[in-house]
């Protein structure tokens, strides 16, 4: 799955990331990319983050790879929304656009992409990290039990809850 993230939109809709960004713009971007890198390693999605650089001195788009994430900075006079619209209208079905910008989300959906609000996507990133941590803990407890070590009753989630979590993790 290909995920295109409206970078500053996600940062500014996240209480955690926006707090970091208020202190230092670069630190906010780095933390976003670190978290997205972890998410990408867990999920295997192809992630592209687009940042506004409309006020910069660059006459062309800049492309970088940071934390395993593809990053694009718009060129002078161009917004991240314009870059994302161009990618969304390129006819790629199944692309997920992460933004809380209603106009951009509507545009993307009209062109065959799926839009998810920034805060909902952040929650899914957090949920998948917590789910992974719980699975690792369950594996360790199972290993301890198989070795004869007892750590109390197992706290395995119900089958319905495990299925629900698995569906959420596909994004």
Secondary structure, 3 states (H helix, E strand, C coil): CEEEEEHHHHHHCCHHHHHHHHHCHHHHHHHHHHHHHHHHHHHCCEEEEEECCCCCCCCCCEEEEECCEEEEECCCCCCHHHHHHHHHCCCCCCCEEECCCHHHHHHHHHCCCEEECHHHHHHHHHHHHHHHHHHHHHHHHHHHHHCCCCCCCCCCCCHHHHHHHHHHHCC
